[in-house]
Each structure stands twice: as C-alpha cells, then as structure tokens.
Amino acid sequence: MNGGGRFASLRTVGPGILFAGAAIGVSHLVQSTRAGAGWGFGLAWAVVLAMVCKYPFIEAGHRYTVAAGESVLEGYLRLGRGALGLFMAVVVGSAFITMAAVTAVTAGLAGALFGLDWSLPALSAAVLGVALAICAVGRYRTLDTVMKVMVLVLGLLTLVAVAVAAAHGPVGVPDFAAPAVWSAAGLTFLLALMGWMPTPLDVAVWPSLWILEKARTSRRMPTMSEAMVDFHLGYVITGVLALAFLSLGALVMHGTGREFPDSAVAFGRQLVDMYAATLGGWSRWVIALVAFITMFSTTLTVLDGYARTLAGGLGLLAGRDQEQRRRDGFVLMPVVAGLGLVVIAFFLTGMRLLVDVATVLAFLAAPLLAWLNMKVVRGPKVPPQYRPGRVLTALTWVGLTFLAGFGLLWVWVRWLR
C-alpha cells in the first residue's frame, strides 16, 4: 500500500516541476549569479529569506486549488470583482515586460550556444517560435513531459558545474572589497534579487491552473498530500539551484572586477567565456547548455502561464465559461509572445535595466498579492482541515510584514531620503 501510495504521488508530479521551470530563470541565472559575482556568498541569506518569506503565498496556489476544486483566480473573484481586477492589473502590467526579459536572456544564450550572429529581435523571434510550437503540439501533456526532462538535465548539469568550480577554488583576489549592500544602489539590487526569488508572487496562480489542466487530462484531482509532494519537490529544486547559481558566481566571477554587459547577446557570450576561461575549454558546452536550458524552460512556462492567467482572469471578469477561457488561453499565447517581441524590438535599452525594472516592480506588488493569497486560502470555500495551521499562519504574517516593510524601506531610500 505504501509503495502504491508513493507511486500515485509521483504520478501527480507535474505542476510543481512546471513551477520550478518558471522560477529557475532570470532570478537564478542572472540575479543569483550577479549576487555571487558582486558579493560572493554574502547575499546567500537574501536568497534563503526570500524563499522562506514567500513560501506560504506560493504554497497557497496548490492548497487552494485542491481544497476548493477551482483556480485561485476564481478564489479572487469570490473576494470581489475588485480583488480579481487588482490582480489582473498587476498581471497585465508585468506580463509583456517579463516575457520580454526572459526571452531576451534566452535569445542571447541561444546565440552563444549555437554561434548565431543574429540581431536580438531575430534571435528572440526564433526562440518564441520554437516555444509556441512546443506549447501548441500536445498542449499540456507535451509541456509537462518536456519540462520534467529539462529540469532534470538542468539540475544535474548545474550541480556538476558547481562541484567542478568548488574543486577549482575561487578565482578572484582574496582582499576584494564587495560593494556596500545597505546603500541606494546595493538596496536596489537586493530588492531586484528578492523580487524574483524564487519568482514573482503572481506566478503562484500558474500551478493552480496547471493542476486543473492536469486533472482534466488525467481525469483525477490529486489529494492534498499528493499536491504537497508536488509543490515541495518543485520548491526545493528552485531553492537549491538558486544557491547553486549564486555559488557559481561567487567561485568564478567574484573578485575578478568584471561586470555583466547590458546586451543580452554579449551577456550570454561573456558568461560562457568566463566559465570556460576558469574551468577549462571542456566546460564551455556544459555552461552554455545549462544556461540555455535554464532560460528556455522559463520562456516556455512563462508563455503558457501568462496566457492561461490572462485568459482565465479576464474571462472570469467578462463572464466567459470554463471551456471558453481554456480556448482563449491558446489564442493569447501568440499575443503574449508578439507583445513581448515588440518590447524587445522597440523598448529594450539594456538587458540589465529591463530585468531590474521587472524584478523591482514584482517586489513592490508582492504585499498586495500576498494579502490576496492569504485571504483566499482562509475563505469559506476551503474546508477547515485544509486551511493553514498555526505555524504556517505565523509564517504568513512574518512574510507579509517582510514584503511590505522591505518594499517601504526601498521606497524611502530610493525616493524619499
């Protein structure tokens, strides 16, 4: 019985892995690596703190969907049209800039990996074209299978790269002085790091939609224990790999005096070149493949997640039924991709600026989204036995205080001091 139960739990794994694929992207490859490059291991606490403080609000997506049998978006609507409208305003404001940010980084890495001397818009169009094809062929089942393989390969290659870098030892000068963290510039980066660590809170809705889609295709809703296995597997993977990328930055880049360029294409090539110069030419393909898989998996899941969320939330506000909202999601995929490409082609002045703007906005919106998730998971639609217990409730208030307080601190340092 126990073996059968464990096997059943593993069969329900999927939305948590898709979440990991969405989360392990800019926050890991770009922001965590930059943190390690600039501060060594000195900002590892920020990664752990963000993971802990966001935990109850991201976990709420799995918890509410299984307990209530509906998406978190429907839970927001139960709080009132204003609650869902506020959430959708955040999504509409961030979807296309986020799509542009992750695609630009992916395109730059594709150029480095495949040796393509194309313009960034051309590389981005190719990446989005492949992503659209994967999402269109087989739909959720194909996405689920592809992401499980990609996250497995990504995890193994990343840990191998960290082990090799650790065996080689740090390459920077021992007495390198890291920039001040508690300054306007340092705090801005810290906010950007934690804003997308492990992911913006609006992404907590995506596993909710993926759970329902997986249940529709498999004709079976997971139990709460199965959903928690799925969630924790994905969440642990995101945390471990965030620290792994920070470690790579600390071991290979910290103290070298080099900075990342703003160009996405130049960023991809410099990243690969620095690792190869330190670890040896043999590592070039490993690092290039790790970096590309990291970002392409994010591009895939961001494209699917935002299309589903826009279709679901706007459809609920418009009174469209479940099947109509599902069809709308496929129609909106090329719209999300196309508008992301427009941002890259006409409004992208620098990859680092685009990433920082998107991550800072995500952090500043986090208290609102955290509050909505806290209210939803404690609503009447959730049976009492599935509501958060005392420990999770206490952590919820700690996380909400942290998100609001740190955001206010940044506003004061940046604009009011």
N, C-alpha and C positions, 0 to 999 in steps of 0.2 A: 504493500500500500504506500509506504513512504517513498519508494523508488518511483512508483507511478505518479505520485503527487509532485515529486520534483520534476519529472519529465513533463507533466502537464504545465508546470510553472514555466519551464524553459520554452515550451511551445508558444506561450503567450508573450514571450520577449519580442520586442519589435519597436513599439512607440518610444521606449526608453533609449534604445540604440539610435533611433532617428533623432531623438533629443540630443544625444551625445554628438552625433554628426553635425547637428546645427550649432551646438555650443562650441565644439572644438574647431575654431576658425580664427577670425581676427583677434578675438580675446586671447587666444593661445599663441598662434604663430607670430603675430605682430606685437600685441601688447605685452604678453608674458615674456617674449624674447627681448623686447626693448627694456622691460623691467630688469631682467637679468643682466643685459648689456650695460645699463646705466648704474645699477645699484648692487650688482652681484646677487647674493642671496638675501640682501637686506629688505626686500619687499615681499618675501615669501609669506610673511604674516598677513599682508593685504589680500593675497590670493585666498588664504585659508579663511580669513574673516569674511570676505565676500561670499564664499561658498557656504559658510555656516549661517550667515545672516539672511541669505536669500533662500535657504533650504525650505522653510515652511511654506513660502509663497509659490515656489515651483512645484513642490510636492502636492500642493492643493489641486493641481490640474488632474493628476492621476486619481487622487482621493475623491474629488467631487464627481468625476465622470462615472466611476464605478459605483459609487454610493447612490447617485441620483439617476443614473441611466441616461444622462443628457450631457451636452457640452457645457463647458464653463461659460461660453457666450450666452447660452440660454439662462445660466445662473445669473449673469449680469443683468439680463432683461428682467428677471424676477425681482431684482433690486430696484428696477425702474428704468424707463427708456433713457433717462438722463445718464445713468451709470453705464449702460452699454454705449450710449453716444459719446461719452467722455473717453471710454476705452478705444472706440473706433477712431476718434480724433487723433489719439496718440499713434495708432497703427498707420493711419493714412499719412501722418506727418513724418513717420520714420521708415515706412516700408521701402520707398524707392531710393532713399539715400543709403539705407542698409543694403539693399540689393546691389546698388552701385558700388558700395565699399567692398563687399565680399567678392563681387565679380571682378573688380579692378585688380585686387590682390591675386585672385586665381589666374587671371589673364597674364599678369606679369610673370607668375611662376610657370605657366604653360609655355611662355616664350623662352624662359630659361631652360626648362626641361627638354623641349623639343627643338631648341635652336632656331626659333622663328623670329625673324627680324621684321615683324609686322607692327603697325601702329596699335596703340592701346585699344581704340574703339574696334578695330578689326579683330584683335585677339579676343576681346570681350564678346563680340557677336558670335564668334566661333564657340566659345565656352558656353554661352547661353543657348546656342542652337543644339549642342550636344545634350545639355541639361534638359531642355524642353523635349527632346526626342526620348530620353530615358523616362521622364515623367509621363509621356503620352503612351508609351508601349508598356502594356501591362499595368499601368497606373500604380495603385498602392502596392500590389504584390511585387512588382519589379523594384520599386523604390525600397521596399523593406528588405529584399534579398541583396540588392546592390549595396545598401548601407551596412548591412551586417558584415559583408566581406571587406568593405573599405575600412570600417572601424577596426576590425581585427588586424588587418595588414598595417594600418596606421599605428595602432598600439604597439605591435611587435617591433616595427622599424624604429619608432621613436625611442623605445626603451633600449634597443641596441645602440642607437646613436648616443644616448646619454651614457651608457656603460663605457663606450669607447672614449668619449670625451672625458669622463671621470678618470679612466685609466691613463689617459694622456696628461691630465692635470691642467690647471688654469694657465692661460697663455698671457694674461695681462700683467702689467707691472705690479708688484706687491703693494706699493705705497700709493696706489691710485686713489685720489680723493673723489668720492661719489658726490654728485650734486646734492644740495640741501633738499630734503623731502618737504619740510614744512615752510615752503616759500610759495609765492603765487604760481610759479612755473611748476615746481615739484608737486604742489597740491592739484594742479590741473591735470598732470599726468596720472597722479594717484586716482583721481576721480575717473579718468578715462579708463584706467586699468580695471577698476572695480565696477565701472558702469556696465561693461560687457563680461564680467566674470561671475559665473561661467557663461552668462548670457543675459540679455535684457529680459525684464520680467514679462513683457508681452508675449514672449516665446512660451511661457507656461501654458498658454492656450493651445499650442500646437499639439502636444501629446494627447490632450483631451480629444481633439478632432481625429487624430490618428488611432486612438483607442476605439472610437466609434466606427471608423472605417475598417479596422482590423476585425472588429466584432461582426460587422456586416458581411465581410468576405468569408470569415470562418464560421459564421452563424453561432457564435458563442461569445458572451461577455465574460472577461476574466473575473475571478474572485478578487476580493480586496488584497488577500495575501499574495496572489499572483501578480497583481498590479504593483504592489510594493517591491516585489523582487525585480520586476522590470524597471521600475523607477530608480531603485538604488543601484542597480547594475550600471545604468547609464550615468547616474550622478557621480558615482565613484570613478568611473572611467574619465569623466571630464575633469575631476579634481586631480587625479594622478597625472594626467597628461598636461594639465596647466603647470604643475610644479616641474614636470619634465622639460617643458619648453623654457621655463624660467632658468632651470639648471643649465640647459644648453647655452643660453645667452650669457650666463654667469661664467661658464667654463671656457667658452670660445671667444666671446666678444668683450667681456668686462675688462676695463683697464687698457684696452688697445687704442683708445682715442678715436675710434671710428664711429660714425653715425650713419643711420639709415637714410638713403636718399628719399625725396618725396615721390619720385616717379615709380609707379608700380612695376614697370619692366625692369628698371635699374635696381629696385629693391630685391626682386627675385634673383637676379644675377649676382648681386653683391652677397646676398645671404648664402647662396650655394658656393660662391668663390671663397668666402671666408672660412666656411667649414672645410672645404677641400684643402685650403692652404694650411690649416691647422692639423687636420686629422689624416691628410693624405689624399691623393687623387682618387683612390678607390672609393672614398666616401661620397664623391660628387653625386653619383646616381642615387645613393641612399637618401641623402639630404634633399635632393631635388624631388624624388618620388614622395618622400614624407611630406614635404611642404605642399606639393601639388595635391596629393590625396586629402590632406587636411582641409585645404580651401575648396577643392571641388566638391567634397562631401557637404561642406557648408552651403555652397551655392545651390546644390540640389535641394537640400532640405529647406533653405530659406525661400526658394522659389515656390516649392509646394506649400510650405507653411503659411506664407503671406497670402497666396492665392486662396487657400481654404479659409483663412481668417477673414479676409475682405469679403469673400462670398458669403460666409456664414453670418458675420456681424451685420453687414449692410442688408443682407437678405432678411434677417430677423426684423430689422427696423422697418423694412418695406413690406413685411407680412408674407414673404415667399415661403413655400413649404420646403420640407427637408430635401426632397428629390430635386426641386428647382435650385436650391442652394448648392447641392452637390454638382449639378451640371454647370452652374455659374463658376465654380472653382476651376474647372478645366478651361473655361473661356477666359478667365482672368489671368491664367499663367502667362500667356504671351503678352498681356498688357503689363503685368509686373516686370517681365523681362525687358520689354520695349522701353518702358519709362526709366528703368534702371540704366539702360544703354544710353538714353537721352542725357541723363545726369552725367555719365562718363564722358560723352562726346562734347557736351557744351558747358558743363558747370564744374568739371573736375580740374581744380587748380593745383592740386597736390594730394597724393595719396594719404600722407600723414595727417593733413588738415581734415580731409574727409572722414578718416577713421576717428580722429579726436572729436570732431563735431558730433558724429553719430553716437559715440560712446558717452559723451558728456550729457547729451540730450536723454539718453537711456537712463542714466543715473538720476537726473533731475525728475524724470517721470516716474521713477521707481516707487516713491512713497504712495502715490495715488493708486498704482496698480497693486501694490502690496495690500493696501486697505481694501480694495475690491475683492481680492482673493481671500482675505481674512473673513470678510463678511459672507461671501458665498459659501465657503466650506462649513460655516456655522449656521446656515439657513435652515428653514423647516424642511426643505427637500432632502436633506442629509439625515438619515436615521441617527439617533443618539449614539449608538455603538460605533459609528464610523466617524464621528466628529473628533477633532484633535483632543488629546488628553492634556493633563496639567503640564507636562514637560514641554510638549510641542506648543502649547498656548503661551507658556513663559518665553520660549524661544521666539515666538511670533512677535511678542511685544518688544523683545530685545532687538529683533531685526528691523521692526518698523521704526523704533527710536533711532537706530543706527542710520538707516537710509535717510530719514528726514533730517537728522542732526548733521550728518556729514554733508548733505546737499546744501543746507543752510550755511554751514561753515565755508564751503567753497564759494557760494554767492557773496558772502561777506568779504572774503579775501580777494576775490576777483573784481568785484564791482563797488563795494561799499567802503572798503578800508581807506 
